[in-house]
Amino acid sequence: MSAIASKSGTLLRNCSRAQLAPLRCMAIQSRSLADATASSSFDSPFKGVGSSQNTTKIPSFAKYKHRGGEASGKVFQYFLVGTMGAVSALGAKNTVQDFLVNMSASADVLAQAKVEIDLSAIPEGKNIIVKWRGKPVFIRHRTEDEIKEAEDTKWEALRDPEPDSDRVKQPEWLIMLGVCTHLGCVPIGEAGDFGGWFCPCHGSHYDISGRIRKGPAPLNLEVPEYDFPEEGKLVIG
Ligand code: FES
């Protein structure tokens, strides 16, 4: 009986110790917090205002506010946006201008873009070949008979149907690129079955208007851009 009484006394002592321990901890924690709050000078935005549930402290931005009113603030903003827009537009314009200047042809290339020929040096019934943009150009001073033959040809039935009048600006002057439309050889003048040009590479025959009449070439000899700025002068390009 005495053994039972001593064990129950030990049990009661242990239980009371276990219940008192958390209470003691809470007391120590609250004392530490109170000490820290009393001794710190840091103004925490999370320490709460008014009631203990409200932990949000909104800082004041009064010293950053514009004092001149809303209108003067807007004027400044518009000025800033306008200035930035003008500067950006100027930069974009200069960039595009530099790009175009760099991409455009240089003076020596432009000089090669046009070729001027004195036609008085070419007798009737003769060909000359000039170089233009790296390609040969045939210039033929045609005779009356050649003009008649070119105009009388039934062009509608040709492989690349084209009337002679569409290929010349002045009937006596025939100007064409000297490049065969088959694979790019240079045809020979005053040769072939039609009295015009003959390409020896694969046997294409062109007539006195430069139209394909026989052989593998699919198209007529090409007529480049040209003009007669004055009597006896030809400008190609
Ligand atoms: S390149 Fe002229 S016929 Fe073939």
Residues whose N, C-alpha, C, O or C-beta is under 5 A from the ligand:
A	BS01	FES	C180 H182 L183 G184 C185 C199 C201 H202 G203 S204
